[in-house]
Amino acid sequence: MVTETMRYTDPIFRFSLWFRTAVERSPGEWFDAAAMTLATSSKSGEVTARMVLLKQFGPDGFTFYTNYASRKGRQLSENPHAAVVFHWPHLRRQVRIEGMVDVISREQAEVYFHSRPLLYQVAATVSKQSDVIPSRRFLLAEFKRLQESLARQTVPLPKTWGGYRLLPDSFEFWRHRESRLHDRLRYRKSEGGTWIVERLAP
């Protein structure tokens, strides 16, 4: 049973409501409510950001998949702190989430990998993400070669491909209001594990 208290004290529940609304009110096929900006940094403080897709979320965290040898993967191995931002302009809302990131099990990654379309599996295998390549023609040739060599076979899960889970310790829910007096609600986790809810000035 959903209570009114849950709507305000549980950030995962609030996120699920906002996310569902973003999906249901999608402005078009081009829009993906699961797209999020992922910001990571190296041990020395070099920060980078890019778009990734949220694949699962719940009380145990927010899961996305990528190449462990990519730039973001290398940064996460040095510094497991990260932040994500969801921006839903058609709702005039955004959500910021920060926390620690850990690697999901290889078994879970394998299940998801083989649920993807076959050509996605081939692409993930052939792409040494973030590496310099000589040309797009080279990439397409490697893709075709691997596709032909793996014809009628199960594509093995690459050793460098898998998933991460962001374990939130803070959320911020932002909603547009008139006169730029926007609503900002922050949820931060206390030492005891409960969520503290605070309203921030816009």
TORLO-91588 format. One line per field, with one value per atom (N, C-alpha, C): z, y, x; residue number from 0. Coordinates in nm, 4 decimals, decimal comma. Layout:
<sites>
z	(Z/...)
y	(Y/...)
x	(X/...)
k	(NUM/...)
</sites>
This chain:
<sites>
z	(0,0000/0,0000/0,0000/-0,0904/-0,0988/-0,0053/0,0822/0,1724/0,1285/0,1773/0,1436/0,1981/0,3132/0,3717/0,2768/0,2096/0,1169/0,0039/-0,0409/-0,1515/-0,1181/0,0096/0,0502/0,1179/0,1756/0,2520/0,1779/0,0725/0,0006/-0,1383/-0,1606/-0,2900/-0,4054/-0,3784/-0,4844/-0,5326/-0,4387/-0,4760/-0,5530/-0,5068/-0,5782/-0,7190/-0,7312/-0,8634/-0,9529/-0,8997/-0,9825/-1,0356/-0,9556/-1,0016/-1,1142/-1,0951/-1,1957/-1,3238/-1,3090/-1,4248/-1,5059/-1,4372/-1,5062/-1,5817/-1,5199/-1,5865/-1,7099/-1,6984/-1,8118/-1,9283/-1,8983/-2,0030/-2,0638/-1,9785/-2,0271/-2,1081/-2,0756/-2,1471/-2,2457/-2,2963/-2,3908/-2,5090/-2,5470/-2,6583/-2,7969/-2,8054/-2,9365/-2,9300/-3,0428/-3,0474/-3,0242/-3,0560/-3,0412/-2,8943/-2,8068/-2,6658/-2,5861/-2,4984/-2,4102/-2,2669/-2,1856/-2,0471/-1,9661/-2,0116/-1,9385/-1,9651/-2,0584/-2,0881/-1,9717/-1,9272/-1,8145/-1,8394/-1,7917/-1,7968/-1,6802/-1,7103/-1,6073/-1,5979/-1,4802/-1,4566/-1,3691/-1,4136/-1,3382/-1,3325/-1,2429/-1,2348/-1,2021/-1,2455/-1,2172/-1,0753/-1,0346/-0,9017/-0,8871/-1,0001/-0,9967/-1,0070/-1,0263/-1,0294/-1,1679/-1,2717/-1,4072/-1,4232/-1,4596/-1,4669/-1,6120/-1,6410/-1,7738/-1,7559/-1,8597/-1,8554/-1,9930/-1,9932/-2,1172/-2,0889/-2,1963/-2,1817/-2,1810/-2,0880/-2,0843/-2,0582/-2,0656/-2,0446/-1,9131/-1,8343/-1,7139/-1,7561/-1,7010/-1,7378/-1,6258/-1,5045/-1,3921/-1,2726/-1,1879/-1,0645/-0,9573/-0,8333/-0,7189/-0,5921/-0,4800/-0,3531/-0,3522/-0,4411/-0,4441/-0,5369/-0,6057/-0,6857/-0,8279/-0,9072/-1,0454/-1,1363/-1,2267/-1,3046/-1,4491/-1,4987/-1,6398/-1,6844/-1,8169/-1,8735/-1,9666/-1,9716/-2,0575/-2,0665/-2,1309/-2,1443/-2,0268/-1,9521/-1,8364/-1,8749/-2,0005/-2,0451/-2,1048/-2,1097/-2,1612/-2,0640/-2,1050/-2,0180/-1,8869/-1,8945/-1,7718/-1,6847/-1,7497/-1,6740/-1,6015/-1,6699/-1,6071/-1,4917/-1,5111/-1,4028/-1,2830/-1,3083/-1,1979/-1,1200/-1,1891/-1,1184/-1,0267/-1,0622/-0,9800/-0,8703/-0,9057/-0,8133/-0,8297/-0,7379/-0,7552/-0,7211/-0,6983/-0,6766/-0,8124/-0,8278/-0,9548/-0,9307/-1,0365/-1,0313/-1,1634/-1,1585/-1,2800/-1,2761/-1,3942/-1,4067/-1,5105/-1,4743/-1,5681/-1,5971/-1,7251/-1,7636/-1,8528/-1,8072/-1,8818/-1,9159/-2,0233/-2,0540/-2,0797/-2,1312/-2,1580/-2,0291/-1,9171/-1,7864/-1,7056/-1,7575/-1,6858/-1,5491/-1,5534/-1,4324/-1,4578/-1,3517/-1,3580/-1,2216/-1,2240/-1,1009/-1,1029/-0,9938/-0,9759/-0,8687/-0,8952/-0,7996/-0,7869/-0,6643/-0,6392/-0,5468/-0,5608/-0,4727/-0,5176/-0,4558/-0,4884/-0,5952/-0,6757/-0,7836/-0,7601/-0,7795/-0,7759/-0,9015/-0,9245/-1,0443/-1,0137/-1,1041/-1,0819/-1,1139/-1,0791/-1,1003/-1,2494/-1,2849/-1,4250/-1,4698/-1,3779/-1,4122/-1,4532/-1,3783/-1,4112/-1,5437/-1,5645/-1,6902/-1,8092/-1,7903/-1,8995/-1,9380/-1,8380/-1,8661/-1,9480/-1,9067/-1,9813/-2,1209/-2,1301/-2,2589/-2,3627/-2,3245/-2,4211/-2,4407/-2,3661/-2,3918/-2,4980/-2,5323/-2,6300/-2,7725/-2,8706/-3,0101/-3,0491/-3,1372/-3,1754/-3,2255/-3,3087/-3,3646/-3,2566/-3,1495/-3,0370/-2,9678/-2,9565/-2,8933/-2,9751/-3,1074/-3,1954/-3,1835/-3,1814/-3,1721/-3,0418/-2,9308/-2,8018/-2,8005/-2,8762/-2,8807/-2,9665/-3,0802/-3,1743/-3,1324/-3,0537/-3,0184/-2,8952/-2,9135/-2,7999/-2,7586/-2,6820/-2,6565/-2,6042/-2,6627/-2,6295/-2,6912/-2,7537/-2,8216/-2,9538/-2,9973/-3,1280/-3,2366/-3,3421/-3,4551/-3,5829/-3,6885/-3,8093/-3,8895/-3,8906/-3,9717/-3,9394/-3,9848/-3,9691/-4,0577/-4,1750/-4,2640/-4,1936/-4,1195/-4,0425/-3,9421/-3,8707/-3,7699/-3,8339/-3,9467/-4,0140/-4,0681/-4,1162/-4,1670/-4,0539/-3,9368/-3,8216/-3,7744/-3,7788/-3,7399/-3,8321/-3,9631/-4,0601/-4,0441/-4,0245/-4,0080/-3,8875/-3,7742/-3,6528/-3,6680/-3,7323/-3,7542/-3,8335/-3,9356/-4,0181/-3,9425/-3,8609/-3,7885/-3,6767/-3,6276/-3,5177/-3,5668/-3,6982/-3,7542/-3,6918/-3,6473/-3,5868/-3,4601/-3,3936/-3,2657/-3,1579/-3,0348/-2,9236/-2,9089/-2,9024/-2,8881/-2,7434/-2,7203/-2,5821/-2,5199/-2,3921/-2,3207/-2,3160/-2,3700/-2,3650/-2,2202/-2,1971/-2,0619/-2,0128/-2,1066/-2,0683/-2,0682/-2,0781/-2,0867/-1,9702/-1,9099/-1,7988/-1,7418/-1,6192/-1,5606/-1,4329/-1,4044/-1,2804/-1,2110/-1,0796/-1,0015/-0,9160/-0,9338/-0,8516/-0,7261/-0,6099/-0,4807/-0,4252/-0,4340/-0,4027/-0,2552/-0,2315/-0,0968/-0,0967/-0,2167/-0,2229/-0,3531/-0,3450/-0,4596/-0,4550/-0,5720/-0,5770/-0,6864/-0,6471/-0,7407/-0,7691/-0,8963/-0,9381/-1,0292/-1,0003/-1,0839/-1,1146/-1,2412/-1,2835/-1,2206/-1,1753/-1,1252/-1,1862/-1,1802/-1,2370/-1,1624/-1,2318/-1,1765/-1,1312/-1,1850/-1,1527/-1,0045/-0,9374/-0,7984/-0,8001/-0,8546/-0,8782/-0,7472/-0,7541/-0,6396/-0,6433/-0,5303/-0,5184/-0,3862/-0,3948/-0,2760/-0,2777/-0,1685/-0,1573/-0,0539/-0,0908/0,0011/0,0251/0,1484/0,1773/0,2879/0,2715/0,3624/0,4902/0,6038/0,7333/0,7649/0,8712/0,9120/0,9503/0,9953/1,0332/0,9163/0,7968/0,6780/0,6407/0,7224/0,6890/0,5983/0,5268/0,4364/0,5037/0,4940/0,5443/0,4254/0,4358/0,3258/0,3571/0,2612/0,2808/0,1562/0,1767/0,0645/0,0451/-0,0811/-0,1127/-0,1828/-0,1624/-0,2344/-0,3826/-0,4720/-0,6152/-0,6676)
y	(-0,1199/0,0000/0,1255/0,2163/0,3413/0,4438/0,5004/0,6028/0,7393/0,8426/0,9786/1,0048/0,9430/0,9597/0,9094/0,7944/0,7372/0,8340/0,9093/1,0015/1,1067/1,1361/1,2429/1,1919/1,0724/1,0254/0,9230/0,8640/0,7600/0,8121/0,8448/0,9012/0,8028/0,6727/0,5735/0,5711/0,5784/0,5798/0,7070/0,8194/0,9458/0,9383/0,8851/0,8720/0,7840/0,6741/0,5837/0,6547/0,7415/0,8174/0,9129/0,9861/1,0815/1,0098/0,8989/0,8240/0,7710/0,7163/0,6641/0,7758/0,8923/1,0061/1,0483/1,0483/1,0854/0,9892/0,8609/0,7609/0,7785/0,7922/0,8002/0,9268/1,0342/1,1605/1,1895/1,0854/1,1010/1,1879/1,2848/1,3741/1,3123/1,1918/1,1309/1,0092/0,9382/0,8164/0,8453/0,9662/1,0031/1,0161/1,0313/1,0596/0,9301/0,9218/0,8057/0,8555/0,8295/0,8763/0,8149/0,7020/0,6335/0,6924/0,7870/0,8486/0,9364/0,9184/0,9963/1,0363/1,1540/1,1983/1,1355/1,0651/1,0033/1,0810/1,1337/1,2067/1,1226/1,1068/1,0325/1,1154/1,0777/1,1502/1,0541/1,0928/1,0129/1,0406/0,9651/0,9845/1,1226/1,1788/1,3116/1,4256/1,3917/1,4942/1,5340/1,4667/1,4951/1,4443/1,5336/1,4986/1,4846/1,3811/1,3643/1,3270/1,3524/1,3200/1,2727/1,1852/1,1329/1,0772/1,0480/0,9907/0,8381/0,7769/0,6316/0,6022/0,4751/0,4379/0,3626/0,4070/0,3351/0,2084/0,0941/-0,0322/-0,0924/-0,0544/-0,1088/-0,0173/-0,0040/0,0710/0,0153/0,0406/-0,0048/0,0268/-0,0283/-0,0006/-0,0385/-0,1328/-0,1759/-0,0913/0,0098/0,0996/0,1169/0,1888/0,2240/0,1585/0,0718/-0,0114/0,0353/0,0386/0,0667/-0,0240/-0,0384/-0,1295/-0,0550/-0,1014/-0,0369/-0,1237/-0,0705/-0,1386/-0,0966/-0,1937/-0,1632/-0,0935/-0,1150/-0,0558/0,0831/0,1330/0,2669/0,3717/0,4960/0,6022/0,6079/0,5951/0,5975/0,4769/0,3606/0,2416/0,2558/0,3136/0,3346/0,4338/0,5401/0,6373/0,5753/0,4940/0,4318/0,3336/0,2733/0,1836/0,2614/0,3876/0,4728/0,5437/0,5853/0,6627/0,6194/0,5381/0,4823/0,5779/0,7055/0,8047/0,8545/0,8696/0,9168/0,9904/1,0579/1,1289/1,1090/1,1045/1,0973/1,2078/1,2511/1,3516/1,3044/1,3057/1,2832/1,4182/1,4506/1,5763/1,5437/1,5804/1,5571/1,6923/1,7556/1,8928/1,9066/1,8013/1,8105/1,8191/1,7751/1,7869/1,9042/1,9637/2,0688/2,0156/1,8986/1,8338/1,7762/1,7663/1,6927/1,6291/1,5213/1,4512/1,4308/1,4683/1,4442/1,3381/1,2423/1,1339/1,1182/1,1076/1,0890/0,9695/0,9046/0,7922/0,7140/0,5982/0,5065/0,4085/0,3628/0,2690/0,1391/0,0266/-0,1014/-0,1812/-0,2877/-0,3712/-0,4814/-0,5033/-0,6107/-0,7453/-0,8532/-0,9864/-1,0185/-1,1016/-1,1422/-1,2214/-1,2968/-1,3741/-1,2810/-1,1719/-1,0761/-1,0065/-0,9729/-0,9077/-1,0005/-1,1298/-1,2255/-1,2378/-1,2402/-1,2488/-1,1281/-1,0091/-0,8896/-0,8869/-0,9207/-0,9161/-1,0002/-1,1210/-1,2104/-1,1806/-1,0842/-1,0393/-0,9297/-0,8750/-0,7670/-0,8226/-0,7391/-0,7845/-0,8346/-0,9329/-0,9970/-0,8966/-0,8011/-0,7055/-0,6150/-0,5883/-0,5116/-0,5902/-0,7214/-0,8062/-0,8059/-0,8140/-0,8109/-0,6761/-0,5672/-0,4333/-0,4166/-0,4650/-0,4531/-0,5334/-0,6425/-0,7279/-0,6661/-0,6067/-0,5561/-0,4206/-0,3441/-0,2081/-0,2064/-0,1607/-0,1356/0,0098/0,0280/0,1608/0,2599/0,3774/0,4903/0,4806/0,3675/0,3559/0,4333/0,4806/0,5453/0,4378/0,4620/0,3691/0,4465/0,3769/0,4478/0,5116/0,4496/0,5045/0,4311/0,4891/0,4194/0,2955/0,3050/0,1887/0,0702/0,0967/-0,0084/-0,0713/0,0131/-0,0367/-0,1246/-0,0800/-0,1561/-0,2886/-0,2869/-0,4103/-0,5109/-0,4625/-0,5504/-0,6049/-0,5199/-0,5611/-0,6729/-0,6534/-0,7530/-0,8838/-0,8732/-0,9932/-1,0747/-1,0047/-1,0748/-1,1308/-1,0558/-1,1025/-1,2331/-1,2388/-1,3599/-1,4757/-1,4464/-1,5545/-1,6119/-1,5303/-1,5757/-1,6194/-1,6329/-1,6720/-1,8021/-1,8009/-1,9177/-1,9645/-1,8766/-1,9094/-1,8118/-1,8534/-1,7625/-1,6695/-1,5401/-1,4435/-1,4466/-1,4761/-1,4796/-1,3403/-1,3336/-1,2063/-1,1603/-1,0420/-0,9937/-0,9761/-1,0036/-0,9898/-0,8463/-0,7518/-0,6101/-0,5442/-0,6225/-0,5643/-0,6135/-0,5199/-0,5594/-0,4410/-0,4546/-0,3530/-0,2931/-0,1742/-0,1032/-0,0698/-0,0561/-0,0154/0,1053/0,2141/0,3336/0,3199/0,3283/0,3170/0,4574/0,5145/0,6562/0,6891/0,8031/0,8600/0,9989/1,0505/1,1759/1,1844/1,2489/1,2775/1,4257/1,4838/1,6150/1,6151/1,6468/1,6560/1,8034/1,8400/1,9795/1,9911/2,0904/2,1139/2,2623/2,2942/2,4336/2,4995/2,6223/2,7052/2,8439/2,9182/3,0527/3,1460/3,2506/3,3523/3,2927/3,1732/3,1036/3,0665/3,0599/3,0127/2,8623/2,7899/2,6474/2,5684/2,4506/2,3586/2,2725/2,2634/2,1755/2,0995/1,9690/1,8849/1,7935/1,7966/1,7104/1,6015/1,4801/1,3665/1,3261/1,3237/1,2756/1,1707/1,0695/0,9552/0,9860/0,9621/0,9839/0,8679/0,8830/0,7753/0,6502/0,6691/0,5546/0,4902/0,5491/0,4898/0,5442/0,6352/0,6958/0,8170/0,8576/0,9700/1,0985/1,2011/1,3341/1,4182/1,4778/1,5558/1,7045/1,7794/1,9221/1,9987/2,1138/2,2010/2,3013/2,3160/2,4068/2,5311/2,6411/2,7636/2,7438/2,8024/2,7829/2,8561)
x	(0,0841/0,0000/0,0880/0,0592/0,1347/0,0722/0,1532/0,1042/0,1545/0,0902/0,1331/0,2726/0,3050/0,4390/0,5468/0,5217/0,6189/0,6517/0,5535/0,5739/0,6794/0,6953/0,7869/0,9140/0,9112/1,0264/1,1115/1,0611/1,1342/1,1739/1,3019/1,3420/1,3302/1,3470/1,3327/1,1881/1,0949/0,9540/0,9200/0,9708/0,9457/1,0042/1,1259/1,1872/1,1013/1,0496/0,9685/0,8446/0,7839/0,6677/0,7060/0,8161/0,8610/0,9033/0,9726/1,0199/0,9015/0,8031/0,6851/0,6128/0,6031/0,5395/0,6185/0,7533/0,8386/0,8191/0,8010/0,7780/0,6393/0,5380/0,3997/0,3741/0,4438/0,4230/0,5355/0,5981/0,7089/0,6672/0,7518/0,7171/0,7361/0,7940/0,8130/0,9032/0,9127/0,9938/1,1416/1,1858/1,3271/1,3667/1,2682/1,2959/1,3057/1,4054/1,4216/1,4342/1,3326/1,3330/1,4453/1,5000/1,6069/1,7446/1,7553/1,8850/1,9288/2,0510/2,1017/2,2458/2,2813/2,4198/2,4948/2,6030/2,6869/2,8169/2,8464/2,9714/3,0630/3,1872/3,2878/3,4151/3,5047/3,6325/3,7446/3,8632/3,9816/4,0305/4,1299/4,1884/4,2487/4,2956/4,3584/4,2569/4,1280/4,0243/3,9779/4,0249/3,9795/3,8367/3,7440/3,6019/3,5579/3,4784/3,4188/3,2723/3,1928/3,0501/3,0058/2,9050/2,8503/2,7108/2,6358/2,5028/2,5113/2,4401/2,4239/2,2765/2,2394/2,0999/2,0820/1,9875/1,9481/1,8756/1,9161/1,8537/1,7690/1,7969/1,7204/1,7414/1,6385/1,6568/1,5649/1,6027/1,5250/1,6027/1,5604/1,6278/1,7754/1,8145/1,9549/2,0405/1,9820/2,0632/2,0139/2,0973/2,0655/2,1696/2,1250/2,2157/2,2280/2,3526/2,3803/2,4933/2,5075/2,6076/2,7018/2,8269/2,9255/3,0505/3,1525/3,2809/3,3701/3,4201/3,5044/3,6347/3,6788/3,8057/3,7859/3,6614/3,6350/3,6883/3,6823/3,7323/3,6549/3,5232/3,4436/3,4746/3,4966/3,5304/3,6628/3,7616/3,8925/3,8816/3,7998/3,7839/3,7126/3,6115/3,5388/3,6267/3,7237/3,8149/3,9083/3,9379/4,0236/3,9444/3,8237/3,7405/3,5956/3,5422/3,4073/3,2936/3,3235/3,2172/3,1678/3,0365/2,9819/2,8505/2,8049/2,6767/2,6053/2,4718/2,3917/2,2860/2,2439/2,1384/2,0374/1,9109/1,8013/1,7381/1,7215/1,6580/1,5391/1,4208/1,2974/1,2362/1,2831/1,2409/1,0913/1,0277/0,8841/0,8026/0,8633/0,7969/0,8519/0,9612/1,0343/1,0788/1,1407/1,1895/1,3283/1,4064/1,5309/1,5573/1,6360/1,6741/1,8242/1,8895/2,0332/2,0511/2,1412/2,1678/2,3184/2,3676/2,5109/2,5312/2,6460/2,6747/2,7959/2,8131/2,9216/2,8754/2,9706/2,9397/3,0151/2,9455/3,0161/2,9827/3,0590/3,0431/2,9424/2,8470/2,7500/2,8157/2,7492/2,8055/2,8135/2,9091/2,9230/2,8006/2,7403/2,6208/2,5059/2,4878/2,3827/2,4127/2,5395/2,5785/2,5540/2,5810/2,5624/2,4154/2,3285/2,1851/2,1399/2,1822/2,1412/2,2034/2,3326/2,4028/2,3304/2,2885/2,2248/2,0765/2,0235/1,8867/1,8837/2,0012/2,0088/2,0002/1,9611/1,9632/2,1020/2,1065/2,2320/2,3348/2,2914/2,3867/2,4445/2,3674/2,4205/2,5314/2,5109/2,6129/2,7415/2,7265/2,8443/2,9147/2,8370/2,8959/2,9730/2,9161/2,9841/3,1139/3,1163/3,2351/3,3443/3,3046/3,4052/3,4613/3,3856/3,4282/3,5175/3,6399/3,7287/3,7039/3,5974/3,5420/3,6451/3,6435/3,7310/3,8702/3,9047/4,0343/4,0306/4,1456/4,1572/4,1535/4,0732/4,0675/4,1001/4,1493/4,1934/4,0815/3,9620/3,8528/3,7234/3,6106/3,4822/3,4785/3,5428/3,5483/3,6131/3,7197/3,7865/3,6899/3,6140/3,5200/3,4130/3,3575/3,2520/3,3057/3,4293/3,4893/3,5084/3,5536/3,5705/3,4357/3,3340/3,1991/3,1494/3,1657/3,1202/3,1970/3,3295/3,4111/3,3655/3,3435/3,3021/3,1615/3,0732/2,9360/2,9362/3,0198/3,0270/3,0900/3,1920/3,2603/3,1745/3,0794/2,9928/2,8551/2,8400/2,7105/2,6623/2,5368/2,4717/2,5412/2,6136/2,6774/2,6297/2,6413/2,6147/2,7349/2,7083/2,8172/2,8660/2,9935/3,0439/3,0431/3,0136/3,0206/3,1664/3,1976/3,3372/3,3837/3,5103/3,5653/3,5611/3,5637/3,5679/3,4306/3,3239/3,1897/3,1042/3,0301/2,9440/2,8684/2,8258/2,7390/2,7926/2,7400/2,7701/2,6386/2,6463/2,5306/2,5681/2,4948/2,5140/2,4293/2,4937/2,4261/2,4079/2,2884/2,2694/2,2894/2,3554/2,3561/2,2945/2,2578/2,1831/2,1045/1,9884/1,9028/1,8679/1,8467/1,7835/1,6779/1,5548/1,4435/1,4165/1,4240/1,4089/1,2871/1,2021/1,0848/1,0726/1,0496/1,0370/0,9155/0,9339/0,8238/0,8340/0,7263/0,7252/0,8204/0,8648/0,9552/1,0879/1,1205/1,2451/1,2551/1,1419/1,1395/1,1137/1,2111/1,1945/1,1886/1,1249/1,1239/1,2493/1,3191/1,4352/1,4236/1,4087/1,4047/1,5260/1,6023/1,7198/1,6941/1,7334/1,7296/1,8740/1,9180/2,0533/2,0463/2,1287/2,1229/2,1994/2,1345/2,1985/2,2918/2,3712/2,4617/2,3840/2,2620/2,1793/2,1075/2,1222/2,0626/1,9260/1,8712/1,7424/1,7653/1,6599/1,6710/1,6253/1,7091/1,6768/1,6305/1,5131/1,4562/1,4715/1,5290/1,5530/1,5096/1,4489/1,4144/1,5265/1,5718/1,6818/1,6300/1,6977/1,6636/1,6928/1,6127/1,6341/1,7553)
k	(0/0/0/1/1/1/2/2/2/3/3/3/4/4/4/5/5/5/6/6/6/7/7/7/8/8/8/9/9/9/10/10/10/11/11/11/12/12/12/13/13/13/14/14/14/15/15/15/16/16/16/17/17/17/18/18/18/19/19/19/20/20/20/21/21/21/22/22/22/23/23/23/24/24/24/25/25/25/26/26/26/27/27/27/28/28/28/29/29/29/30/30/30/31/31/31/32/32/32/33/33/33/34/34/34/35/35/35/36/36/36/37/37/37/38/38/38/39/39/39/40/40/40/41/41/41/42/42/42/43/43/43/44/44/44/45/45/45/46/46/46/47/47/47/48/48/48/49/49/49/50/50/50/51/51/51/52/52/52/53/53/53/54/54/54/55/55/55/56/56/56/57/57/57/58/58/58/59/59/59/60/60/60/61/61/61/62/62/62/63/63/63/64/64/64/65/65/65/66/66/66/67/67/67/68/68/68/69/69/69/70/70/70/71/71/71/72/72/72/73/73/73/74/74/74/75/75/75/76/76/76/77/77/77/78/78/78/79/79/79/80/80/80/81/81/81/82/82/82/83/83/83/84/84/84/85/85/85/86/86/86/87/87/87/88/88/88/89/89/89/90/90/90/91/91/91/92/92/92/93/93/93/94/94/94/95/95/95/96/96/96/97/97/97/98/98/98/99/99/99/100/100/100/101/101/101/102/102/102/103/103/103/104/104/104/105/105/105/106/106/106/107/107/107/108/108/108/109/109/109/110/110/110/111/111/111/112/112/112/113/113/113/114/114/114/115/115/115/116/116/116/117/117/117/118/118/118/119/119/119/120/120/120/121/121/121/122/122/122/123/123/123/124/124/124/125/125/125/126/126/126/127/127/127/128/128/128/129/129/129/130/130/130/131/131/131/132/132/132/133/133/133/134/134/134/135/135/135/136/136/136/137/137/137/138/138/138/139/139/139/140/140/140/141/141/141/142/142/142/143/143/143/144/144/144/145/145/145/146/146/146/147/147/147/148/148/148/149/149/149/150/150/150/151/151/151/152/152/152/153/153/153/154/154/154/155/155/155/156/156/156/157/157/157/158/158/158/159/159/159/160/160/160/161/161/161/162/162/162/163/163/163/164/164/164/165/165/165/166/166/166/167/167/167/168/168/168/169/169/169/170/170/170/171/171/171/172/172/172/173/173/173/174/174/174/175/175/175/176/176/176/177/177/177/178/178/178/179/179/179/180/180/180/181/181/181/182/182/182/183/183/183/184/184/184/185/185/185/186/186/186/187/187/187/188/188/188/189/189/189/190/190/190/191/191/191/192/192/192/193/193/193/194/194/194/195/195/195/196/196/196/197/197/197/198/198/198/199/199/199/200/200/200/201/201/201)
</sites>
